[in-house]
């Protein structure tokens, strides 16, 4: 049943999803997904159990982005997150009406709750202090239920970097891609930020080795474009979408990755200590006790995560004008985050 494009969304498909006759309107592309493609589809049915609209997620129509989605297993991971892990955590995410994935072709389809009138954040413009607080506290609802859970090691499709070889592979990829990355993005960066990126390249494996040792289920790409915020017209206060990179790693990495890129450096400097404390407090609702000093050290150490994502991801997806602006914002803010916190000295 897994599909590759819109032509497969036939009346028979919708009947298989909802178990009854459904009339579907014209799909409308939404969002700026670069690896997956999202469409809002209006639905009409005589049954009150069928929503008035859903969001359908499919592989990207861009061949480079699709190839990246297959090679990096992002389609597989998102489908299997909804199949096997979503129900084990408390984080607000879209309800999944239907999911299917083909292990051979990596074709997939997700039929998800339409979260409108909630709207996505904007990685380029950044977010408010209130939105940042909501996002950080919501991470505890993802991390808390599976905190230090040894059974996550049995989930073989989760991304994890627990062996030295994993870090060395990432280091090689980062160093290889940094050259073409800087050819495009150096113009956006300060000299200090470029120097940091070059220096960090030789220490990526050490950075992986030095992360916190308590592991949980992480999002892996917890940024504003992947968060939905409620509006005066309605919608959840916050919901998390785009589960293409779930990982088994230290939860504080999601926190640092988000704050390093979601707000401007001026705002981030004034709120980050308080928000890390709020995250620790929210974890306490799950009976988790965190040492504040150690958590802050791990937060500072993790500040390179946004730079790694910007360098690697920007070079393996189909380039777009907005994509360049988004990766420029991510790279410059994340590099400044690491500079502000003296993170290079922690490697």
Buried (B, 14 or more C-beta within 10 A) or exposed (E): BBBBEBEBBEEEBBEEBBEEEBEBEEBEEBBBBBBBBBBBBBBEBEEEEBBEBBBBBBBBEBEBBBBBBBEBBBBBBBBBBBEEBBEEBBBBBBBBBBBBBBEEEBBBBBBBBBBBEBBBBBBBEBBEBEBBBBBBBBBBBBBBBBBEBEEBEEBEEBBBBBEEEBBEBBBEBBBBBBEEBBEBBBEBBEEEBBBBBEEBBEBBBBBBBBBBEBBBBBBBBBBBBBBBBBEEEEBBEBBBBBBBBBBBBBBBBBBBBBBBBBBBBEBBBEBBEEBBBBBBEBBEEBEBEBEEEEBBBBBBBBBBBBBBBBBBBBBBBBBEEEBBEBBBBBBBBBBBBBBBBEBBEBB
